Structure formats: structure tokens, C-alpha cells
């Protein structure tokens, strides 16, 4: 992928900016459709919180995926990108009234509901509009995931979801509401998960909960297992497309479905993570007492994951073939945490070199901020360069 980058075009663009490889994105989407398509009733929704760039969204829409939103703004963005409303699921622990109204008025596929107060407000708004809202209940399965503590979501201590002990009562309440149509259960245990055992543990918990509901005569049309599949940040060139084969096969082999049930997935990072990179220019090379710093024009405002999660993004000098040297790769922001990586090997760096931070297609551009009154980075897709 790196050998085919349009470096001469990159030199004409103002840095920092995001670059998305449309061919890799299409290859990833083709693999998703192929692997999920092996199992009847499997439906994939792209989790737009990972990347809401319109050009990226339109490629994903062309592949026929549904969409997973967590805000009204995301619903507006995906509708603008051309996604049909009846493929949108709307999650989130703190939906505002206007967002609920937007979902109902747009005719979205389903709300993933996380509390009784939320259920009551959705019902109230739906009744006022003379409509019914489809809902799945997000159940907190108390299943841990082998990932960073800040991106686990399925433990009892997390803010997300409804406790398992409250499941039957909430469903019973929903069935009494004239503005609600109960559809099924929703789960999500975390992000950047690479061990299939975590998904097996979730499947086993869902099986237990389904047995409980079946004993009460409650049937779920939909089982939504969320997303969470991770990518290879350490060696992205060797593993540009995540292991979707094992991911979907894991649920097929361990999730005990009832006749007529469909399974829904909400994949984000694994769809777009590897197709994107942040391109930044070297402002200065600074030799300090104990360190050599490569100071670039991108900062934590452009890619916050290293500062927020201690996340690693492989860095490559695109414009130098010099001998490897050791650098701390840092940005211009007035914060000590504005560091992309420490003690890394890069081809000898000079002022003006272009550095690529790889695997930045997910939670990169979308999380950029204007701190220090900085401009937001532009996002370009290979189709336009």
C-alpha cells in the first residue's frame, strides 16, 4: 500500500491531513459481505462513530451495509450520505428528545434502548406522533473484554445497558406500551478485541439469557451482538484486512439461535481502521540532552488516540531512505501528552519530510478537535487524488 501512495500529490496538500485508500476499503467491505453472507440472517451495520467522512460513508453505502448511530448528528450525516433510514440502528446511553424525534420521524430500523427512563420517553414521543418505535434492549452482560480499560463497555460497572436481573421486567413493561414494538436484545462488550474467546463468552451469555426468556414465552426477532473486532496496529501492512472469517464463524458456531431470528453486527474500527492514515510534515528535528525529537505539524488535536489510550500507530517516513535513527515523534500542542510515540526507528528525518501514521482510519479524523485554535484536518480519499 505504501509503495503506491501519491507522494507528489501529498506534497501539494496542506498538512496534516487524512488519506483513505478506497481500494483497501472496498476490499475490506467485499470480505465482510462474503464472510457474513455465508450465514443466513446475518446483517452488518457500520458503526459510524469510527469515521463519518462523507466520502468514506458513500463507499460503505455502495457496499450495502446498514448503519449504527449514536447521535442525532450521525443520523443526519448518514442520511446525507445516502443510507436508507430503515437500515439505521440508534444506540447511546443519553439520547436527547430531538434525537429521538429525528429517529422516529426518519423511520429508522430500531432504537437500542439502555434504560427504563429512555424507554418511557421514546414511548411518549412515539405516541404523540401516532407511531410505533422498534426497540431492542441493550443488556449489560457483565462480560469482560481483553482490551484497554477505557474501551470496555460490557461490565456491570460500566454506564452502558440494562442489568441482566432487570431484563424480563423491562421487556414486560415495553409490551404494555402502545408506542413501542419490542424486537430483541442488544449487546456490546468493548472495542479492539482480538481474542475470539471474548466473543465466545458473549455468545454463551446470550444463550443463557435466551433460555431465560424462552421459559417466559418471550421471543426475540433480533439478536444484536454489537461489534468490537480489532485490527493489527503493529503490522498493518501484513494484515490490512481483519479476520472476519473467524469472527463471523465464532458466532455461527457458538450462538444458539431460534428459528426466525436474525443476527446484527455493529462493526466500526475493523471496517475503516486500516484504510486510513494521517499524513504530517516535519517542522523541526531537535537534539535534546537525552532525546532526539521529530517535531511534526500534527498533534493530539488531529489524532488523540495515543494521548487518550496510550495507543500505538506505526509511523513511516515517506520521503527519506536514510539510515534508521531513533526519535520521539511529537506534535506542536502545548501539552506534555502530545506525543505520538517514543524511541521509535525512522529513516533519517529532515525538515519537510512527510510522516505517515498508519491504521488511523478509525477514531482519527472523527475525534479531531480545535484545541489551541487549530484547524481541523482535511480528509481525502484515493478516488479523488
Buried (B, 14 or more C-beta within 10 A) or exposed (E): BEEEBEEEEBEEBEBBBBBBBBEBBBBBBEBBBEBBEEBEEBBBBBBBBBBBBEBBBBBBBEBEBBBBBBBBEBBBBBBEBEBBBEBBBBBBBEBEEEBBBBBBEBEBBBBBBBBBEBBBBBBBBBBEEEEBBBBBBBBBBBBEBEBBEEBBBBBEEBEBBBEBEBBBEBBEBBEEBEBBBBBBBBBBBBBBBBEBEBBBBBBBBBBEBBEEBEEEEBBBBBBBBBBBBBBBBEEBBEBBBBBBEEBBBBBBEBBEBEEEBBBBBBBBBBBBBBBBBBBBBBBEBEEEEEEBBBBBBBBBBBBBBBBBBEBBBBBBBBBBEEEEBEBBBBBBBEEEEBBBBEEBEBBBBEEEBBBBBBBBBBBBBBBBEEBEEBEEBBBBBBBEB
